[in-house]
Amino acid sequence: MISIPLICTFIAILACIYASYTDLKRGIIANKLTFPLIGLGIALNTINAFLTGNLMILVYTLLFTGTIFVLGYIFWKLGAWAGGDVKMFTALAALLPLQPVLISYSILGYALPVMAKYPFPFTVIINSILAILPFLLIFVFYIVYSEKRHLLDELASPVKEYQKNFLLALVVTSAVTITYYITPFLPFQILILTLGMIYILTTLISKIPNRIKAVFVSIITVFALYTNNKITILGIVTIFIFITIIGIIKKLLTSVNKEALQDNHQVDDLKEGMIMAQGLYETDDKVYFDSEGIISRFKKASKTGDLSSINAPKGKMLLGTLAAGLTEKDIELLKELVAENKIKDSILVKRGVPFAPSIFMGLLISIFIGDLAYIFFQLMDLLIH
């Protein structure tokens, strides 16, 4: 007899593949996919409940499907999720209210997949959110390479700064060497404390005047090479590569990301669902775009110490940057403001990042590895104790 949970899992995977295709190609997750999936999931789990004599399967299906929809609706109203994402998560909850056990294995004695104590649909959501980072990096790089190649120079700047990165690699190696010889004298040794010491020493050494720093780092590096040259050389090379990669990722997530995923449009070219890249505000009969995001305001506040700069721009917000996107009414308002010469006919719009591929990756991780957040907290608990 074919297992219904196995059928539901197979359907969920195929549905995520199709949703990823449509989201990448047209920027939508179609209702004709999600609505039938919700009904099919409830129907299959109802059959499974009666076949197994376990009516709690049906109860969990209805409860978790309803809960995920309500939660998704709240996120949609807040502007964090698009409507298609909400319906896709709801469909997956209807199909897989409980974690399907398709495979069981272990790595270094650690049993996988790891099941969290909360419902499986929440695991899918958490893993999907965590999976968006690697997908975002790939997506931004694709946009830069295919459409905005002028950004390649900025993206490659961490590679060009090899001298700076190599010096930082020597500083980190020195911090690691010092920590290695200090740690045995501490009353207890745990990984977090060791990493903390490396970070503090790296920061302190970096702040030393350049000439003194050069002499200090040289002495420590020569000593490390003398005591264990193979590990030291491997460590320096590894840290240097790691610093360079982190620099490229930082560029992808900040300046390159901002320019690659934003385009200027005239108001006549705007369509429903497009997402504004800047909030539109009105104060004292003046209309303006807020070009400074919340992250920029936090950075400014941390540098200046002026916490008031974190506050939202002054005036009434006319249009926001919510994921739900522009409506016909919003577009008409923008056209009126352009006609009245209150704003320029150049609207900065976000290029939406498809979320369906991240949902697909999140589902696969949930099925075959387990809950990443739960795994992380378990590992942290092991390290601490």
N, C-alpha and C positions, 0 to 999 in steps of 0.2 A: 504494500500500500504506500502510495506517495505521500510524503509528509506535507501538510498544508503550510507550516512555517517555512519549509524549503521552497515551496511554490511562491509564497509571499516575498521571500528574500530574492528569488530570481526575478520576479516582477519589479521589485523595488530597484534592483540594480539596472535592469533594462530601462526603466522609467527615468532614472537619473542620467543614464547615458544620453537618452533622447532629449531630456531637459537641458543638458549641457550643450548639446548640438544647437538647439534652437536659441538658447541664451547667448551663445557665442556668435551665431549667425545673424539673429534678428533682435537680440536683446530682450527676449520675452520667454516666460515659461507659460505655455498655453493653458487656458482653462479646460480645453478639450482633453488635456492630459491629466490635470490634477483632480478635477471634479469626479470623473469616472474612477480614478484610483481610490479616492476616499470611499466611494460606495462599494467598490470591489473589495477593498481591505476589510471593511465592516462585515460584508457578506461572507468572505472566506473565513474570518475569525469567528463568526457566528456558527458556521458549519463545523469548524474545528472544536468549538465549545461543546456542541451537542454530540459530536462523534467521540470525544474524549470523556464526556460526562463532567467536564469542568467548566461550569458556567461563569467562573471568575474570569476566564479568558475574554468572554464577551463584555463583562463589567469593566475590565482593564482597558479593553479596546475603546469602548465608548468614553470612559473617563479620561484616558490619556489623549485621545483624539480631540475631545472638547477642550481639555486644558491647553494643549499646544495651540489650538486655534485661537483661544482667548489671549494667550501669551503673545502669539504672533500678531494678533490684531492690535494689542497695546504697542508693540514695537513698530507696527506700521503707522499707527497714529503719531508716535513719537518721531517718525521719519527715519528709523534705523533700518527697516526692511522694506522691500518692495512687495506689492501684493502677491506676485507669483511665488516669491520665496516663502511667504506665509502659507500659501496653499500647498506648496511642495512639502514643507515640514509636516503639515497636517496630514497629507496623504501618506507620508512615511510612518507617521504615528498610527494611522489606521491599519496599514499593512503589517507593521512590526511593533506592536505595543510591548512585546517582551523580547529580550535579546535572543536571537536564534543561535543555537549551538551547532555550528556546522563543522567546526574543527577545534581540536584541543591539542596544545603542544606546550613546550617549555623552553626557555632560553636561560642558560646558567642557573637552572633550578627554579626559575620564575615562571609560574603557570600563566599561559595566555590562551584566549583573550581574557582580559580583566573586566569583571562586571562591577559596576558601581552600585551603591546602595539605593540610588534614585532610579526612576524609570528609564528604560532604554531610549525613548525618544529624546530625552534630555541629553543623553550621551551623544546622540547624533548631532544635536544642535551645537554642543560644546566642541566636538571634534571638527565640525564644519567651520566654526569660527576660527579655530586654531589653524585649520588647513588653508585659510584664505591668504595667509602671509606668503607661503611659497608660490601659490598660484599668482598672487599680485605681482611678485617679482618677475615671474615668467611673462606675465601679460604686459607689464610696463616695458620690459626689455624688447618684446615683440613689436610694440607700438613704436618705440624709439628706432629700432632697426629698420622697420618697414616704411614708416611715415615721417619720422622726425630725426633724421640722421645727424642733424646739426648738434643734437644732444649727446652724441657719442663721445665727443671730446670731454665734456663735463663728466660723463660716466666713467671715462678712462683716467680722470685726474688722480684718483688714489694710486693707480699704477705708476703714473709719472712722478708721484711724490715718494719714490722708493727710498731716497736717502732719509727722509723724515721717518718713514715707516721702519726702516732698518735700525735707526737710532732708538725708536720706541721699543723695538723687539729686544735690543740689548738692555734697555732699562728694565723691561719686564723680566728678562732672564736674570738680571742682577737681583731683582726683588725675589724671584723664585729661589735663587741660590741662598740668599740671606735667610729666607723663611725656612728652607730645608735644614739649616744648621741651628736655628732658634727653636723650632718645633719640639725637638726631643727634651728640652728643658722646661716645657710647659707642663702644668699638672695634668692636663688631659689634651688629647689630640682628636679633633673632629674636622671633617672636610670644610665645613662652613667657616670655622675659625682660620684655617689655613688659607682659604681663598680670600678671606677678609684681610689677613695680614699681607698677602701679595698685593691686593688692591691698594691698601694704605701705603705700603712701601713704594709701589710704583708711582703713586701720586706725590709722595714726599721727594723721591729722587727726581721726578720731572720738574719740580719747582726749584731745584738747586741751580744756581747760575751756570751757564753753559760750559765755561772752562773747567770749573770744579767738577761739574757733572761728568764731563768727558774723561777726566782723570779717574774719578771714582768708579765709573762704569767700566773703564778699561781694566782697572785693577781687579775688580770682581769677576769680569769675564775671563781674564787670563787665569785667575785662580780656578774658576769653574772648568776651563779647558784643561788645566793641569791635573785636576782631580778626576775628571771624567769627560774626555774630549768628545767621544761619540755622542753621548746623551746631550751634551751642551750644544754641539753643532746641530743635531737633530732638533733640539728645542728652539734654537734661534731661527732656523729655517721655518719650522712649523708656526711659530708665533708671527714671523714676518708675513707668511702667506695668509694666516688668519686675520691679521690687522688689515691687510690689503683687501681681502674679501669683505670684511666688515665695512670698510670704507666704501666699496662699490655698492653694497646693500643699502648703506645709509643714503647714498646718492639716489638710488632707485626709489627709496621711500620718502625722500624729501624734495629737493629742488627738481630733480629729473621727473619724479612722479607728478609733481604739481604741474609742470609744463606739458608733460606728455599726455596727461589725462584731462586737459582743459582745452577748449576751442572757443574762438569768438564766432558769434552768429549774429546776423541782422535779425531784427524782430520779426520780419516777414518769413524768415526761415525757421522760426521756433515752432516746435511741435509739442503736443501734450506728452507729459512723462519726462521731458528733458529736465535735468536737475541743475539748478543755479549753482555756480561755483562761489558766489558771494551773496551775502544777505543784502537786501535793499531796505534802506531806512529813510525816514522823513523827519526832519526837525526844522522848526522855524521856516516853514515853506520851502525848505531846501531838501532835495532828494539826492541821496548818495549811496554808493556801494561800499560795504565794509570789506576791505581787502585784507584785513588782519584777522586770521582765524583764532580760535580759542587757544591752540597750541602756541601760536606766536605771542599771544597776550600773556600766557604763563611764562614763556621765556623772558619776555620783557620785564615782567614783574620780578622774576628771580634775579635779574641783573641789576635792576634799579632799586628793588626793595619796595616799590610802590604797588601795594596790593590792589589799589583802585583801578589799575590798568587791566585787571582781570575782568572787570565788569563788562557787560555787553555794551555795544555802541549806544550813544545817546539818541533819543528820539523813538518814534514809532516804527516797528518793523512792518514793512509792507509785504515783502516776500522773503521766505527763508530758503534754506538749502536742504530741505527734507528729501528723503529717498523716494517719497511718493511722486515727486516731480511737479512740473507746471501743469495747471489746468487751463481750460479755455479762458476763464475769467482772468487768470494771472497774465496770460499772453495779451489779452485786450488791455489790461492795465499798463503793461510795458509799452504797447503801441501808443497809448494815449500820452504817456510820459515822454516818449520820443517825439511825438507830434508837437508837444508843448515845449520842446527843447530843454526839458528838465534833466534828461539823461542822454548819453550818446547812443547812436544806433549800432552798438557793439556790445552784445551781452555775452559774458563769459559763462560757458556751460561746461559742466563736468561730463567727461566721457565715462559712462557707467561701466563699472567692473562687473562682469557676469559672476553671479554668486552660485549658479547651479553647478559648475565644475567643483567648487569647494564643498558643496553639499554631497556631491558624488564621492569625492575623496573622504569626506567625513563619514559617510556611510560605510565605505570599505574599511576604514580604520576601525570603526565601531564594531564591525562584524569579525574582523580577523585579528585585531590587536586589543581592542577594548577601549575603555574610557581614558583618554590621555591625561586629563586633569586628575583623575583618581590615581592613575599610575604615578604621576609626578608627586602627589602628596604622600603616597605610600613610600616612594623612594626617599623623600625628604625625611619622613619619620624614621626610616632605617638609618639614615646618615646621622640624624640627631641622637638616636638612642643606640 
